[in-house]
Amino acid sequence: MTDVDCCVIGGGFAGLTAALRLKQAGRTVALLEARDRLGGRTFTETRADGSWIDRGGAWIGPGQDRIQALMTEFGVGSYKQYVDGEAMMVVEGKQYRYHGTIPWSMSPWVAMNLGAALLDLGHLCKTIPLAAPWTAEQADRWDRLTLAHWLNTHVVSKAAHELLETAIAGAYTSAGSEVSLLFVLHQMASGGGPAFVLGIEDGAQDSRPIGGMGAIYGPMAAELGDSIHLSRPVRDIHQDDDGVTVHSDRDTVRARRAIVAVPLAIASHIHYHPMLPVDRSFLHQRMPSGAILKTSVIYDEPFWRSDGLTGQSVEPGSPATVTIDACTDTGSPGVLCVITEGPIARRIGRLDPADRRNEILDALAERFGDRARTPADYVEQDWSTERYSGGGMLSHAPPGVLTEFGHALREHCGRIHWAGTESSSVMCGWVDGAVRSGERAAAEVLEHDTVAAGGDRSVRS
Ligand SMILES: Cc1cc2nc3c(=O)[nH]c(=O)nc-3n(C[C@H](O)[C@H](O)[C@H](O)COP(=O)(O)OP(=O)(O)OC[C@H]3O[C@@H](n4cnc5c(N)ncnc54)[C@H](O)[C@@H]3O)c2cc1C
């Protein structure tokens, strides 16, 4: 049995940050990670030619100060997303090439509907108290409504409706009918509003770390050294008056406190003894993750750039719903990232892999020409089939959940503390939110330890 000050469960950015900050504060830590790799919903893969792809979370943006701080700490630089060209939108079968956020050459009616809805949502976001969205003046009303209801009643143009549902519900990798309006407003507000969430330049897709997310979690892991234990799925956590006993498949850890940093959607896969308070248990049962496929289509060169395109495109309903240039900082090879979310990801996820690939490449060829049909390589990552993620990008709240159970998101349950991007009031759902949650949980553990020891940590309770 390993005996430490704190046991951290989960080696994504939340768990790694929590463990790192505790170790830096002089505590002994054991981090138990279920998979045989770290990174969780981020996953950087180095390829035979030395280039790399991010199969999960990849982009960073302004205001994401805590991931930026980690990058500074470990000397990781960043590079800007490629935006030197036109983006493309396919609406009702017609292609529009444009600069900026909205193709104004599209019907002015559609563009006006889009602009007005984004402005309205931005105003609503400003009324959300980030630390306690359930206390917003309209919280009860908005938590009874779905995003789909809001779109149905506020967006008249069918094309604008489809685009907004694709862009906004897409972030929750679900249909608009599955997500609470209050949750949507909170999550968008936590990033600064719709312009940040949906934006490229100065938005959530502004830049990328050089070397991918692995360039950050790699050195974090190196500093943690033998505190990290891979291939240890945690099955149960027992609490008593003096500490916690954490059982994984391969060993047992005894610690004074535990930090659980697994996605909310699968937090109930761990058995807690005694049972958690009802509100926390019910939260675990009520915050699912949606479906997302991230496909990296690799070409010898980013040919779309010489055609005057950024590689960014969107087509509601298409198997290649969203595309974005995902080349490394060297620009070679050409990597086009295809994102498929929600109901469409569920549909194509059921297909035979060869049929799925054909559907995606056909859709790319329609947008980028025949060269798109013959990539040098094709790497798909279906997050719905990842046992230890339970889907992606984040666990979301359906109607009625935040107002009743939201208070339990960060409340520790005895000696168990909670981390994970879903528990962050700022940048909830992003890697930055995961880092913030890890730092918060580590600070809680340090505070409780100090209190228990009467201010002198050397006298351990
Ligand atoms: C396709 C995709 C694209 C995304 N794009 C972006 C982006 O561009 N920018 C951005 O900021 N964010 C993005 N995100 C979201 C981002 O990846 C997540 O917010 C972040 O990685 C979550 O970190 P976390 O530590 O909270 O959880 P996770 O990364 O999920 O870490 C949880 C860890 O717990 C482990 N675990 C689970 N169960 C157990 C158990 N029983 N015992 C032990 N370990 C367990 C898991 O294996 C995992 O390593 C994206 C996500 C996806 C899926």
PDBQT file of the ligand as one rigid body, heavy atoms in Angstrom, charges set to zero:
ROOT
HETATM    1  C1  LIG A 501     -12.217  16.557 -29.540  1.00  0.00    +0.000 C 
HETATM    2  C2  LIG A 501     -12.019  17.576 -28.467  1.00  0.00    +0.000 A 
HETATM    3  C3  LIG A 501     -11.594  18.842 -28.810  1.00  0.00    +0.000 A 
HETATM    4  C4  LIG A 501     -11.386  19.805 -27.819  1.00  0.00    +0.000 A 
HETATM    5  N1  LIG A 501     -10.878  21.024 -28.194  1.00  0.00    +0.000 NA
HETATM    6  C5  LIG A 501     -10.460  21.882 -27.230  1.00  0.00    +0.000 A 
HETATM    7  C6  LIG A 501      -9.670  23.023 -27.569  1.00  0.00    +0.000 A 
HETATM    8  O1  LIG A 501      -9.327  23.227 -28.728  1.00  0.00    +0.000 OA
HETATM    9  N2  LIG A 501      -9.291  23.852 -26.556  1.00  0.00    +0.000 N 
HETATM   10  C7  LIG A 501      -9.615  23.602 -25.254  1.00  0.00    +0.000 A 
HETATM   11  O2  LIG A 501      -9.229  24.393 -24.374  1.00  0.00    +0.000 OA
HETATM   12  N3  LIG A 501     -10.347  22.513 -24.911  1.00  0.00    +0.000 NA
HETATM   13  C8  LIG A 501     -10.744  21.639 -25.857  1.00  0.00    +0.000 A 
HETATM   14  N4  LIG A 501     -11.405  20.482 -25.516  1.00  0.00    +0.000 N 
HETATM   15  C9  LIG A 501     -11.773  20.275 -24.107  1.00  0.00    +0.000 C 
HETATM   16  C10 LIG A 501     -10.540  19.891 -23.265  1.00  0.00    +0.000 C 
HETATM   17  O3  LIG A 501      -9.849  18.859 -23.890  1.00  0.00    +0.000 OA
HETATM   18  C11 LIG A 501     -11.014  19.509 -21.872  1.00  0.00    +0.000 C 
HETATM   19  O4  LIG A 501     -11.691  20.601 -21.293  1.00  0.00    +0.000 OA
HETATM   20  C12 LIG A 501      -9.862  19.163 -20.910  1.00  0.00    +0.000 C 
HETATM   21  O5  LIG A 501      -8.891  18.373 -21.530  1.00  0.00    +0.000 OA
HETATM   22  C13 LIG A 501     -10.449  18.474 -19.686  1.00  0.00    +0.000 C 
HETATM   23  O6  LIG A 501      -9.427  18.174 -18.760  1.00  0.00    +0.000 OA
HETATM   24  P1  LIG A 501      -9.790  17.431 -17.395  1.00  0.00    +0.000 P 
HETATM   25  O7  LIG A 501      -8.507  17.182 -16.707  1.00  0.00    +0.000 OA
HETATM   26  O8  LIG A 501     -10.849  18.164 -16.702  1.00  0.00    +0.000 OA
HETATM   27  O9  LIG A 501     -10.437  16.038 -17.828  1.00  0.00    +0.000 OA
HETATM   28  P2  LIG A 501      -9.800  14.856 -18.689  1.00  0.00    +0.000 P 
HETATM   29  O10 LIG A 501      -8.819  15.389 -19.677  1.00  0.00    +0.000 OA
HETATM   30  O11 LIG A 501     -10.928  14.069 -19.224  1.00  0.00    +0.000 OA
HETATM   31  O12 LIG A 501      -8.971  14.021 -17.626  1.00  0.00    +0.000 OA
HETATM   32  C14 LIG A 501      -9.582  13.071 -16.804  1.00  0.00    +0.000 C 
HETATM   33  C15 LIG A 501      -8.616  11.911 -16.616  1.00  0.00    +0.000 C 
HETATM   34  O13 LIG A 501      -9.201  10.984 -15.682  1.00  0.00    +0.000 OA
HETATM   35  C16 LIG A 501      -8.900   9.680 -16.134  1.00  0.00    +0.000 C 
HETATM   36  N5  LIG A 501      -9.870   8.761 -15.512  1.00  0.00    +0.000 N 
HETATM   37  C17 LIG A 501     -11.186   8.602 -15.800  1.00  0.00    +0.000 A 
HETATM   38  N6  LIG A 501     -11.743   7.691 -14.967  1.00  0.00    +0.000 NA
HETATM   39  C18 LIG A 501     -10.749   7.275 -14.152  1.00  0.00    +0.000 A 
HETATM   40  C19 LIG A 501     -10.679   6.340 -13.071  1.00  0.00    +0.000 A 
HETATM   41  N7  LIG A 501     -11.760   5.643 -12.670  1.00  0.00    +0.000 N 
HETATM   42  N8  LIG A 501      -9.499   6.143 -12.449  1.00  0.00    +0.000 NA
HETATM   43  C20 LIG A 501      -8.385   6.833 -12.815  1.00  0.00    +0.000 A 
HETATM   44  N9  LIG A 501      -8.396   7.737 -13.836  1.00  0.00    +0.000 NA
HETATM   45  C21 LIG A 501      -9.560   7.963 -14.482  1.00  0.00    +0.000 A 
HETATM   46  C22 LIG A 501      -9.000   9.770 -17.639  1.00  0.00    +0.000 C 
HETATM   47  O14 LIG A 501      -8.339   8.715 -18.291  1.00  0.00    +0.000 OA
HETATM   48  C23 LIG A 501      -8.360  11.141 -17.903  1.00  0.00    +0.000 C 
HETATM   49  O15 LIG A 501      -6.969  11.028 -18.111  1.00  0.00    +0.000 OA
HETATM   50  C24 LIG A 501     -11.635  19.505 -26.470  1.00  0.00    +0.000 A 
HETATM   51  C25 LIG A 501     -12.072  18.227 -26.120  1.00  0.00    +0.000 A 
HETATM   52  C26 LIG A 501     -12.248  17.267 -27.102  1.00  0.00    +0.000 A 
HETATM   53  C27 LIG A 501     -12.681  15.873 -26.706  1.00  0.00    +0.000 C 
ENDROOT
TORSDOF 0
